[in-house]
Amino acid sequence: MPPHPKRKHTSGRRDRRRAHDALESANLVQCENCGEMRLPHTVCPKCGHYRGKEVIEVKEEKK
């Protein structure tokens, strides 16, 4: 059998351990070409531009 703690940990000790577990919102920047919000240092999924140049050709979906 594994060992068990001799005393209960206090709620303050538990909460300090969980202080870094909170979710953080994604850091988004605006695309210079189309103005769509995207992740920094990535190609824009909407228009395919990165740092002012077209890197990938984005095909539009037909309905």
N, CA, C and O atoms as a Maestro MAE file, in Angstrom:
{
 s_m_m2io_version
 :::
 2.0.0
}

f_m_ct {
 s_m_title
 :::
 protein
 m_atom[252] {
  # First column is atom index #
  i_m_mmod_type
  r_m_x_coord
  r_m_y_coord
  r_m_z_coord
  i_m_residue_number
  s_m_chain_name
  s_m_pdb_residue_name
  s_m_pdb_atom_name
  i_m_atomic_number
  :::
  1 25 0.834 -1.183 0.000 1 A "MET " " N  " 7
  2 3 0.000 0.000 0.000 1 A "MET " " CA " 6
  3 2 0.879 1.247 0.000 1 A "MET " " C  " 6
  4 15 1.900 1.291 0.687 1 A "MET " " O  " 8
  5 25 0.479 2.271 -0.779 2 A "PRO " " N  " 7
  6 3 1.277 3.504 -0.814 2 A "PRO " " CA " 6
  7 2 1.110 4.286 0.479 2 A "PRO " " C  " 6
  8 15 0.099 4.143 1.168 2 A "PRO " " O  " 8
  9 25 2.096 5.110 0.811 3 A "PRO " " N  " 7
  10 3 1.975 5.915 2.042 3 A "PRO " " CA " 6
  11 2 0.945 7.026 1.872 3 A "PRO " " C  " 6
  12 15 0.715 7.523 0.770 3 A "PRO " " O  " 8
  13 25 0.337 7.399 2.982 4 A "HIS " " N  " 7
  14 3 -0.670 8.453 2.994 4 A "HIS " " CA " 6
  15 2 -0.167 9.628 3.821 4 A "HIS " " C  " 6
  16 15 0.644 9.443 4.728 4 A "HIS " " O  " 8
  17 25 -0.646 10.853 3.515 5 A "PRO " " N  " 7
  18 3 -0.213 11.989 4.332 5 A "PRO " " CA " 6
  19 2 -0.713 11.858 5.768 5 A "PRO " " C  " 6
  20 15 -1.815 11.375 6.026 5 A "PRO " " O  " 8
  21 25 0.129 12.301 6.687 6 A "LYS " " N  " 7
  22 3 -0.226 12.204 8.099 6 A "LYS " " CA " 6
  23 2 -1.280 13.239 8.489 6 A "LYS " " C  " 6
  24 15 -2.142 12.971 9.326 6 A "LYS " " O  " 8
  25 25 -1.205 14.431 7.873 7 A "ARG " " N  " 7
  26 3 -2.145 15.507 8.152 7 A "ARG " " CA " 6
  27 2 -2.728 16.046 6.846 7 A "ARG " " C  " 6
  28 15 -2.108 15.965 5.786 7 A "ARG " " O  " 8
  29 25 -3.935 16.597 6.954 8 A "LYS " " N  " 7
  30 3 -4.590 17.183 5.783 8 A "LYS " " CA " 6
  31 2 -3.882 18.475 5.384 8 A "LYS " " C  " 6
  32 15 -3.542 19.289 6.243 8 A "LYS " " O  " 8
  33 25 -3.659 18.666 4.078 9 A "HIS " " N  " 7
  34 3 -3.082 19.921 3.585 9 A "HIS " " CA " 6
  35 2 -4.123 21.025 3.704 9 A "HIS " " C  " 6
  36 15 -5.307 20.793 3.462 9 A "HIS " " O  " 8
  37 25 -3.693 22.205 4.069 10 A "THR " " N  " 7
  38 3 -4.621 23.324 4.225 10 A "THR " " CA " 6
  39 2 -5.111 23.805 2.857 10 A "THR " " C  " 6
  40 15 -4.487 23.547 1.827 10 A "THR " " O  " 8
  41 25 -6.242 24.509 2.876 11 A "SER " " N  " 7
  42 3 -6.796 25.015 1.619 11 A "SER " " CA " 6
  43 2 -5.864 26.057 1.004 11 A "SER " " C  " 6
  44 15 -5.784 26.150 -0.221 11 A "SER " " O  " 8
  45 25 -5.165 26.835 1.811 12 A "GLY " " N  " 7
  46 3 -4.209 27.819 1.284 12 A "GLY " " CA " 6
  47 2 -3.065 27.151 0.548 12 A "GLY " " C  " 6
  48 15 -2.632 27.631 -0.500 12 A "GLY " " O  " 8
  49 25 -2.575 26.056 1.084 13 A "ARG " " N  " 7
  50 3 -1.489 25.322 0.428 13 A "ARG " " CA " 6
  51 2 -1.967 24.712 -0.886 13 A "ARG " " C  " 6
  52 15 -1.253 24.717 -1.889 13 A "ARG " " O  " 8
  53 25 -3.190 24.188 -0.858 14 A "ARG " " N  " 7
  54 3 -3.777 23.615 -2.068 14 A "ARG " " CA " 6
  55 2 -3.965 24.693 -3.134 14 A "ARG " " C  " 6
  56 15 -3.656 24.470 -4.305 14 A "ARG " " O  " 8
  57 25 -4.473 25.861 -2.731 15 A "ASP " " N  " 7
  58 3 -4.737 26.935 -3.686 15 A "ASP " " CA " 6
  59 2 -3.455 27.524 -4.262 15 A "ASP " " C  " 6
  60 15 -3.432 27.919 -5.428 15 A "ASP " " O  " 8
  61 25 -2.390 27.590 -3.468 16 A "ARG " " N  " 7
  62 3 -1.105 28.075 -3.992 16 A "ARG " " CA " 6
  63 2 -0.545 27.124 -5.030 16 A "ARG " " C  " 6
  64 15 0.095 27.554 -5.990 16 A "ARG " " O  " 8
  65 25 -0.777 25.856 -4.850 17 A "ARG " " N  " 7
  66 3 -0.327 24.871 -5.834 17 A "ARG " " CA " 6
  67 2 -1.095 25.033 -7.148 17 A "ARG " " C  " 6
  68 15 -0.539 24.830 -8.227 17 A "ARG " " O  " 8
  69 25 -2.353 25.392 -7.051 18 A "ARG " " N  " 7
  70 3 -3.207 25.525 -8.235 18 A "ARG " " CA " 6
  71 2 -3.184 26.924 -8.842 18 A "ARG " " C  " 6
  72 15 -3.965 27.214 -9.748 18 A "ARG " " O  " 8
  73 25 -2.306 27.790 -8.359 19 A "ALA " " N  " 7
  74 3 -2.271 29.174 -8.812 19 A "ALA " " CA " 6
  75 2 -1.934 29.299 -10.295 19 A "ALA " " C  " 6
  76 15 -2.350 30.265 -10.934 19 A "ALA " " O  " 8
  77 25 -1.194 28.347 -10.856 20 A "HIS " " N  " 7
  78 3 -0.756 28.421 -12.249 20 A "HIS " " CA " 6
  79 2 -1.649 27.615 -13.186 20 A "HIS " " C  " 6
  80 15 -1.334 27.494 -14.370 20 A "HIS " " O  " 8
  81 25 -2.743 27.066 -12.694 21 A "ASP " " N  " 7
  82 3 -3.612 26.204 -13.499 21 A "ASP " " CA " 6
  83 2 -4.692 26.961 -14.270 21 A "ASP " " C  " 6
  84 15 -5.434 26.343 -15.033 21 A "ASP " " O  " 8
  85 25 -4.802 28.264 -14.096 22 A "ALA " " N  " 7
  86 3 -5.854 29.032 -14.759 22 A "ALA " " CA " 6
  87 2 -5.610 29.091 -16.261 22 A "ALA " " C  " 6
  88 15 -4.462 29.126 -16.704 22 A "ALA " " O  " 8
  89 25 -6.674 29.103 -17.037 23 A "LEU " " N  " 7
  90 3 -6.574 29.191 -18.486 23 A "LEU " " CA " 6
  91 2 -6.250 30.625 -18.896 23 A "LEU " " C  " 6
  92 15 -6.741 31.581 -18.295 23 A "LEU " " O  " 8
  93 25 -5.425 30.759 -19.917 24 A "GLU " " N  " 7
  94 3 -5.087 32.070 -20.445 24 A "GLU " " CA " 6
  95 2 -5.671 32.218 -21.846 24 A "GLU " " C  " 6
  96 15 -5.725 31.249 -22.604 24 A "GLU " " O  " 8
  97 25 -6.101 33.406 -22.185 25 A "SER " " N  " 7
  98 3 -6.662 33.640 -23.514 25 A "SER " " CA " 6
  99 2 -5.541 33.675 -24.547 25 A "SER " " C  " 6
  100 15 -4.411 34.053 -24.237 25 A "SER " " O  " 8
  101 25 -5.857 33.283 -25.755 26 A "ALA " " N  " 7
  102 3 -4.873 33.261 -26.840 26 A "ALA " " CA " 6
  103 2 -4.493 34.682 -27.232 26 A "ALA " " C  " 6
  104 15 -5.350 35.565 -27.275 26 A "ALA " " O  " 8
  105 25 -3.230 34.906 -27.516 27 A "ASN " " N  " 7
  106 3 -2.745 36.216 -27.943 27 A "ASN " " CA " 6
  107 2 -2.973 36.335 -29.446 27 A "ASN " " C  " 6
  108 15 -2.284 35.687 -30.234 27 A "ASN " " O  " 8
  109 25 -3.931 37.157 -29.840 28 A "LEU " " N  " 7
  110 3 -4.267 37.310 -31.249 28 A "LEU " " CA " 6
  111 2 -3.801 38.665 -31.765 28 A "LEU " " C  " 6
  112 15 -3.810 39.662 -31.042 28 A "LEU " " O  " 8
  113 25 -3.392 38.681 -33.033 29 A "VAL " " N  " 7
  114 3 -3.009 39.926 -33.695 29 A "VAL " " CA " 6
  115 2 -3.838 40.050 -34.968 29 A "VAL " " C  " 6
  116 15 -4.398 39.068 -35.455 29 A "VAL " " O  " 8
  117 25 -3.907 41.256 -35.494 30 A "GLN " " N  " 7
  118 3 -4.700 41.509 -36.695 30 A "GLN " " CA " 6
  119 2 -3.840 41.289 -37.939 30 A "GLN " " C  " 6
  120 15 -2.696 41.742 -37.985 30 A "GLN " " O  " 8
  121 25 -4.374 40.603 -38.939 31 A "CYS " " N  " 7
  122 3 -3.681 40.370 -40.202 31 A "CYS " " CA " 6
  123 2 -3.512 41.704 -40.929 31 A "CYS " " C  " 6
  124 15 -4.448 42.499 -41.014 31 A "CYS " " O  " 8
  125 25 -2.311 41.936 -41.449 32 A "GLU " " N  " 7
  126 3 -2.042 43.191 -42.151 32 A "GLU " " CA " 6
  127 2 -2.779 43.281 -43.479 32 A "GLU " " C  " 6
  128 15 -3.073 44.377 -43.955 32 A "GLU " " O  " 8
  129 25 -3.075 42.145 -44.074 33 A "ASN " " N  " 7
  130 3 -3.703 42.128 -45.394 33 A "ASN " " CA " 6
  131 2 -5.227 42.207 -45.319 33 A "ASN " " C  " 6
  132 15 -5.835 43.086 -45.929 33 A "ASN " " O  " 8
  133 25 -5.844 41.289 -44.570 34 A "CYS " " N  " 7
  134 3 -7.308 41.222 -44.573 34 A "CYS " " CA " 6
  135 2 -7.946 41.727 -43.284 34 A "CYS " " C  " 6
  136 15 -9.156 41.949 -43.253 34 A "CYS " " O  " 8
  137 25 -7.173 41.912 -42.227 35 A "GLY " " N  " 7
  138 3 -7.723 42.416 -40.974 35 A "GLY " " CA " 6
  139 2 -8.312 41.347 -40.076 35 A "GLY " " C  " 6
  140 15 -8.842 41.663 -39.011 35 A "GLY " " O  " 8
  141 25 -8.231 40.099 -40.476 36 A "GLU " " N  " 7
  142 3 -8.753 38.987 -39.676 36 A "GLU " " CA " 6
  143 2 -7.816 38.729 -38.491 36 A "GLU " " C  " 6
  144 15 -6.603 38.905 -38.607 36 A "GLU " " O  " 8
  145 25 -8.382 38.313 -37.355 37 A "MET " " N  " 7
  146 3 -7.568 37.996 -36.189 37 A "MET " " CA " 6
  147 2 -6.915 36.623 -36.379 37 A "MET " " C  " 6
  148 15 -7.564 35.669 -36.807 37 A "MET " " O  " 8
  149 25 -5.614 36.540 -36.051 38 A "ARG " " N  " 7
  150 3 -4.866 35.295 -36.216 38 A "ARG " " CA " 6
  151 2 -3.819 35.195 -35.117 38 A "ARG " " C  " 6
  152 15 -3.571 36.168 -34.405 38 A "ARG " " O  " 8
  153 25 -3.207 34.032 -34.974 39 A "LEU " " N  " 7
  154 3 -2.131 33.839 -34.019 39 A "LEU " " CA " 6
  155 2 -0.866 34.522 -34.527 39 A "LEU " " C  " 6
  156 15 -0.642 34.549 -35.737 39 A "LEU " " O  " 8
  157 25 -0.032 35.074 -33.648 40 A "PRO " " N  " 7
  158 3 1.193 35.727 -34.105 40 A "PRO " " CA " 6
  159 2 2.192 34.711 -34.664 40 A "PRO " " C  " 6
  160 15 2.208 33.556 -34.240 40 A "PRO " " O  " 8
  161 25 3.007 35.134 -35.598 41 A "HIS " " N  " 7
  162 3 4.053 34.326 -36.232 41 A "HIS " " CA " 6
  163 2 3.481 33.131 -36.989 41 A "HIS " " C  " 6
  164 15 4.133 32.092 -37.089 41 A "HIS " " O  " 8
  165 25 2.277 33.269 -37.516 42 A "THR " " N  " 7
  166 3 1.670 32.209 -38.312 42 A "THR " " CA " 6
  167 2 1.051 32.805 -39.572 42 A "THR " " C  " 6
  168 15 0.763 34.000 -39.629 42 A "THR " " O  " 8
  169 25 0.854 31.969 -40.565 43 A "VAL " " N  " 7
  170 3 0.206 32.389 -41.803 43 A "VAL " " CA " 6
  171 2 -1.276 32.598 -41.521 43 A "VAL " " C  " 6
  172 15 -1.893 31.827 -40.786 43 A "VAL " " O  " 8
  173 25 -1.832 33.633 -42.102 44 A "CYS " " N  " 7
  174 3 -3.255 33.924 -41.923 44 A "CYS " " CA " 6
  175 2 -4.070 32.814 -42.597 44 A "CYS " " C  " 6
  176 15 -3.879 32.557 -43.786 44 A "CYS " " O  " 8
  177 25 -4.969 32.154 -41.867 45 A "PRO " " N  " 7
  178 3 -5.758 31.078 -42.477 45 A "PRO " " CA " 6
  179 2 -6.806 31.597 -43.453 45 A "PRO " " C  " 6
  180 15 -7.301 30.841 -44.289 45 A "PRO " " O  " 8
  181 25 -7.149 32.880 -43.356 46 A "LYS " " N  " 7
  182 3 -8.187 33.449 -44.206 46 A "LYS " " CA " 6
  183 2 -7.661 33.832 -45.590 46 A "LYS " " C  " 6
  184 15 -8.293 33.533 -46.604 46 A "LYS " " O  " 8
  185 25 -6.478 34.508 -45.629 47 A "CYS " " N  " 7
  186 3 -5.984 35.011 -46.915 47 A "CYS " " CA " 6
  187 2 -4.648 34.395 -47.335 47 A "CYS " " C  " 6
  188 15 -4.248 34.547 -48.489 47 A "CYS " " O  " 8
  189 25 -3.945 33.701 -46.427 48 A "GLY " " N  " 7
  190 3 -2.699 33.032 -46.789 48 A "GLY " " CA " 6
  191 2 -1.482 33.933 -46.816 48 A "GLY " " C  " 6
  192 15 -0.452 33.537 -47.362 48 A "GLY " " O  " 8
  193 25 -1.556 35.131 -46.249 49 A "HIS " " N  " 7
  194 3 -0.429 36.059 -46.238 49 A "HIS " " CA " 6
  195 2 0.349 35.945 -44.933 49 A "HIS " " C  " 6
  196 15 -0.214 35.624 -43.886 49 A "HIS " " O  " 8
  197 25 1.652 36.212 -45.010 50 A "TYR " " N  " 7
  198 3 2.512 36.273 -43.834 50 A "TYR " " CA " 6
  199 2 3.555 37.351 -44.065 50 A "TYR " " C  " 6
  200 15 4.312 37.285 -45.033 50 A "TYR " " O  " 8
  201 25 3.601 38.335 -43.191 51 A "ARG " " N  " 7
  202 3 4.529 39.460 -43.268 51 A "ARG " " CA " 6
  203 2 4.470 40.182 -44.611 51 A "ARG " " C  " 6
  204 15 5.503 40.550 -45.171 51 A "ARG " " O  " 8
  205 25 3.260 40.381 -45.121 52 A "GLY " " N  " 7
  206 3 3.055 41.147 -46.343 52 A "GLY " " CA " 6
  207 2 3.212 40.374 -47.633 52 A "GLY " " C  " 6
  208 15 3.073 40.955 -48.709 52 A "GLY " " O  " 8
  209 25 3.496 39.080 -47.565 53 A "LYS " " N  " 7
  210 3 3.659 38.267 -48.771 53 A "LYS " " CA " 6
  211 2 2.671 37.116 -48.744 53 A "LYS " " C  " 6
  212 15 2.330 36.589 -47.685 53 A "LYS " " O  " 8
  213 25 2.212 36.730 -49.950 54 A "GLU " " N  " 7
  214 3 1.310 35.582 -50.040 54 A "GLU " " CA " 6
  215 2 2.149 34.314 -49.980 54 A "GLU " " C  " 6
  216 15 2.963 34.055 -50.866 54 A "GLU " " O  " 8
  217 25 1.947 33.529 -48.936 55 A "VAL " " N  " 7
  218 3 2.744 32.327 -48.724 55 A "VAL " " CA " 6
  219 2 2.027 31.102 -49.267 55 A "VAL " " C  " 6
  220 15 2.635 30.258 -49.925 55 A "VAL " " O  " 8
  221 25 0.740 31.009 -48.994 56 A "ILE " " N  " 7
  222 3 -0.050 29.886 -49.503 56 A "ILE " " CA " 6
  223 2 -1.263 30.443 -50.237 56 A "ILE " " C  " 6
  224 15 -1.759 31.527 -49.929 56 A "ILE " " O  " 8
  225 25 -1.719 29.678 -51.204 57 A "GLU " " N  " 7
  226 3 -2.911 30.076 -51.957 57 A "GLU " " CA " 6
  227 2 -4.118 29.448 -51.296 57 A "GLU " " C  " 6
  228 15 -4.203 28.225 -51.183 57 A "GLU " " O  " 8
  229 25 -5.050 30.275 -50.860 58 A "VAL " " N  " 7
  230 3 -6.238 29.809 -50.179 58 A "VAL " " CA " 6
  231 2 -7.365 29.685 -51.206 58 A "VAL " " C  " 6
  232 15 -7.707 30.648 -51.892 58 A "VAL " " O  " 8
  233 25 -7.930 28.490 -51.297 59 A "LYS " " N  " 7
  234 3 -9.037 28.259 -52.205 59 A "LYS " " CA " 6
  235 2 -10.349 28.522 -51.488 59 A "LYS " " C  " 6
  236 15 -10.531 28.072 -50.356 59 A "LYS " " O  " 8
  237 25 -11.260 29.234 -52.116 60 A "GLU " " N  " 7
  238 3 -12.552 29.517 -51.532 60 A "GLU " " CA " 6
  239 2 -13.474 28.314 -51.711 60 A "GLU " " C  " 6
  240 15 -13.459 27.649 -52.747 60 A "GLU " " O  " 8
  241 25 -14.271 28.052 -50.685 61 A "GLU " " N  " 7
  242 3 -15.215 26.941 -50.746 61 A "GLU " " CA " 6
  243 2 -16.439 27.345 -51.581 61 A "GLU " " C  " 6
  244 15 -16.968 28.446 -51.434 61 A "GLU " " O  " 8
  245 25 -16.876 26.436 -52.456 62 A "LYS " " N  " 7
  246 3 -18.061 26.692 -53.265 62 A "LYS " " CA " 6
  247 2 -19.277 26.101 -52.565 62 A "LYS " " C  " 6
  248 15 -19.231 24.983 -52.051 62 A "LYS " " O  " 8
  249 25 -20.378 26.875 -52.552 63 A "LYS " " N  " 7
  250 3 -21.590 26.406 -51.884 63 A "LYS " " CA " 6
  251 2 -22.595 25.912 -52.886 63 A "LYS " " C  " 6
  252 15 -23.682 25.477 -52.507 63 A "LYS " " O  " 8
  :::
 }
 m_bond[251] {
  # First column is bond index #
  i_m_from
  i_m_to
  i_m_order
  :::
  1 1 2 1
  2 2 3 1
  3 3 4 2
  4 3 5 1
  5 5 6 1
  6 6 7 1
  7 7 8 2
  8 7 9 1
  9 9 10 1
  10 10 11 1
  11 11 12 2
  12 11 13 1
  13 13 14 1
  14 14 15 1
  15 15 16 2
  16 15 17 1
  17 17 18 1
  18 18 19 1
  19 19 20 2
  20 19 21 1
  21 21 22 1
  22 22 23 1
  23 23 24 2
  24 23 25 1
  25 25 26 1
  26 26 27 1
  27 27 28 2
  28 27 29 1
  29 29 30 1
  30 30 31 1
  31 31 32 2
  32 31 33 1
  33 33 34 1
  34 34 35 1
  35 35 36 2
  36 35 37 1
  37 37 38 1
  38 38 39 1
  39 39 40 2
  40 39 41 1
  41 41 42 1
  42 42 43 1
  43 43 44 2
  44 43 45 1
  45 45 46 1
  46 46 47 1
  47 47 48 2
  48 47 49 1
  49 49 50 1
  50 50 51 1
  51 51 52 2
  52 51 53 1
  53 53 54 1
  54 54 55 1
  55 55 56 2
  56 55 57 1
  57 57 58 1
  58 58 59 1
  59 59 60 2
  60 59 61 1
  61 61 62 1
  62 62 63 1
  63 63 64 2
  64 63 65 1
  65 65 66 1
  66 66 67 1
  67 67 68 2
  68 67 69 1
  69 69 70 1
  70 70 71 1
  71 71 72 2
  72 71 73 1
  73 73 74 1
  74 74 75 1
  75 75 76 2
  76 75 77 1
  77 77 78 1
  78 78 79 1
  79 79 80 2
  80 79 81 1
  81 81 82 1
  82 82 83 1
  83 83 84 2
  84 83 85 1
  85 85 86 1
  86 86 87 1
  87 87 88 2
  88 87 89 1
  89 89 90 1
  90 90 91 1
  91 91 92 2
  92 91 93 1
  93 93 94 1
  94 94 95 1
  95 95 96 2
  96 95 97 1
  97 97 98 1
  98 98 99 1
  99 99 100 2
  100 99 101 1
  101 101 102 1
  102 102 103 1
  103 103 104 2
  104 103 105 1
  105 105 106 1
  106 106 107 1
  107 107 108 2
  108 107 109 1
  109 109 110 1
  110 110 111 1
  111 111 112 2
  112 111 113 1
  113 113 114 1
  114 114 115 1
  115 115 116 2
  116 115 117 1
  117 117 118 1
  118 118 119 1
  119 119 120 2
  120 119 121 1
  121 121 122 1
  122 122 123 1
  123 123 124 2
  124 123 125 1
  125 125 126 1
  126 126 127 1
  127 127 128 2
  128 127 129 1
  129 129 130 1
  130 130 131 1
  131 131 132 2
  132 131 133 1
  133 133 134 1
  134 134 135 1
  135 135 136 2
  136 135 137 1
  137 137 138 1
  138 138 139 1
  139 139 140 2
  140 139 141 1
  141 141 142 1
  142 142 143 1
  143 143 144 2
  144 143 145 1
  145 145 146 1
  146 146 147 1
  147 147 148 2
  148 147 149 1
  149 149 150 1
  150 150 151 1
  151 151 152 2
  152 151 153 1
  153 153 154 1
  154 154 155 1
  155 155 156 2
  156 155 157 1
  157 157 158 1
  158 158 159 1
  159 159 160 2
  160 159 161 1
  161 161 162 1
  162 162 163 1
  163 163 164 2
  164 163 165 1
  165 165 166 1
  166 166 167 1
  167 167 168 2
  168 167 169 1
  169 169 170 1
  170 170 171 1
  171 171 172 2
  172 171 173 1
  173 173 174 1
  174 174 175 1
  175 175 176 2
  176 175 177 1
  177 177 178 1
  178 178 179 1
  179 179 180 2
  180 179 181 1
  181 181 182 1
  182 182 183 1
  183 183 184 2
  184 183 185 1
  185 185 186 1
  186 186 187 1
  187 187 188 2
  188 187 189 1
  189 189 190 1
  190 190 191 1
  191 191 192 2
  192 191 193 1
  193 193 194 1
  194 194 195 1
  195 195 196 2
  196 195 197 1
  197 197 198 1
  198 198 199 1
  199 199 200 2
  200 199 201 1
  201 201 202 1
  202 202 203 1
  203 203 204 2
  204 203 205 1
  205 205 206 1
  206 206 207 1
  207 207 208 2
  208 207 209 1
  209 209 210 1
  210 210 211 1
  211 211 212 2
  212 211 213 1
  213 213 214 1
  214 214 215 1
  215 215 216 2
  216 215 217 1
  217 217 218 1
  218 218 219 1
  219 219 220 2
  220 219 221 1
  221 221 222 1
  222 222 223 1
  223 223 224 2
  224 223 225 1
  225 225 226 1
  226 226 227 1
  227 227 228 2
  228 227 229 1
  229 229 230 1
  230 230 231 1
  231 231 232 2
  232 231 233 1
  233 233 234 1
  234 234 235 1
  235 235 236 2
  236 235 237 1
  237 237 238 1
  238 238 239 1
  239 239 240 2
  240 239 241 1
  241 241 242 1
  242 242 243 1
  243 243 244 2
  244 243 245 1
  245 245 246 1
  246 246 247 1
  247 247 248 2
  248 247 249 1
  249 249 250 1
  250 250 251 1
  251 251 252 2
  :::
 }
}
